[in-house]
Amino acid sequence: MLTIGIAGGSGSGKTTVVKKIVEALPEDAVAVVPQDAYYFDNGHLSQEEKLKINFDHPNSIEWPLLIQHLKKMKLGKTIPMPRYNYVTCARAIDTIPVQPKKVVIVEGILLMTQPELRDRLDIKLFVATDSDERLIRIIKRDIIERGRSYNDVLEHYKIYVKPMHQQFIEPSKQFADVIIPQGGNNKVAIEMVVSRIKMNLHI
């Protein structure tokens, strides 16, 4: 099993990179484990308190559970991946069964901040995108998918997203094996990564 970590700032295009890698590999060869599924359950908080959750701080993620699940997948076991809802800030009662595949992609903004997790990644990628472009994507995403108002998104970006990016995410770029500028638009970089994966798996 080849384990690939894809990190990068919020709105950098990580999901697009993941999608293009999956599309370029044989069908049913890849399992995707998003870091976002492992946010702590905050469904009990008030709406006002939920707006103050710092999703961009490493302490917001249940890393031991994510690492435990990766260990199980390495042993060929199916994991019960949590389902997290950004609107309610809660985990669903039911989980998603994820079977181990030849390639397991772990994707999330804070992956490279965790030494134990980094040690379990065979290939580490960092998606680097201009901050203005990321902000535009964040505004669109948070309004449509997370039920926030325009002002709430900007306030959240100013208080949490930008400073956390500067403190944790950007410095973690140094641990990447490959940095992909322009995200999913970087066709050459993605093709190089796919070729490396195929070479490792002899496919």
Secondary structure, 3 states (H helix, E strand, C coil): CEEEEEEECCCCCHHHHHHHHHHHCCCCCEEEEEHHHHECCCCCCCHHHHCCCCCCCHHHECHHHHHHHHHHHHCCCCEEECCEECCCCEECCCCEEECCCCEEEEECCCHHHCHHHHCCCCEEEEEECCHHHHHHHHHHHHHHHCCCCHHHHHHHHHHHHHHHHHHHHCHHHHHCCEEEECHHHCHHHHHHHHHHHHHHHCC
